[in-house]
Amino acid sequence: MSATAYVLINVKMGKAKSVFRALQNLDNVYQVDALMGPYDMIVILQDSDFASIGATIMDIIQMIDGVTKTVTCNVVSMGN
């Protein structure tokens, strides 16, 4: 896997558990955590490229019942 992104997610009230379970079942999800604060969840996605990550977000994550907003932060290399 050569691309990683953090996806911050807002969820409708009462939908957190079902959204959490749906996210855990996605193939390119590395980790899902529930949060306290301005966002309800954070997902770490890993895939072959950022186009694939974008497709996952737009075609799958944003279509999950209860997801109201996503903010994506692509990980960039700082060099070694």
N, C-alpha and C positions, 0 to 999 in steps of 0.2 A: 504494500500500500504506500503510495507516495503523496497523497493529499489528506490533510486533516483539517477539520473545521469544528468549532464550538457553535452550537445552535441554542440560543436562549429562546424559551417558549413561554407564552402566556396561554392559559387554559380557562375555559368557562368554569364557573363555580359548580362543583359536584361531578366534574369529569376527570379529575386528576388521576384517579386510580386506573380508569380505562385507558386514558391516553398513555400513562406510564407503561402499562402492559403492552399496548400496541407498539410503542417505541422499542421496547425490549426485544420484540420479535423481528425487527428489521435486520437484514444480513450485514449491513455495513455500519451498524451502531456498535461502537466500542464500549460506551458507558452511558448510562442514564442516571441522573440524580434529581431528586426533588429539592427545591430551594425555598428559603424564606426571604422575601424582599420583593423587588419590582418584577421579578420573573418567577414563574412557578417551577420550571424545569430547565436543566441544561443537558444537552446531548453531545457526546463526542462522536463525530462521524469520521470514518476512514475509508477511502476508496482510491481507485487508480488515478483519478484526476479531479479537478474542481468542477468540471462539467458534469461528471457523474454525481458528485455531491449536490450540485445545484438541482439536478433532476430528482434526486431523492427528496430534497426539501420541497420543491414545487409540486411534484407529482404524487408524493406519498405523505410526507409529514403534514403539509398544509391541508391535506384532504382528510386527515384523521378527525373524526367527530369530537368536537370540544376544543380543538386548537384554534385560537383567535389571532395569534401574532407570532412571528418568528423573527429573530435577529441573528444573522450569521456572521461569524468572525472566522475568516480563513487564517490558518496558521502559516506563517512565512518563515523562511530560514534566515537566521542572522549570521550564517557563515560559521566556520570553525576556526 
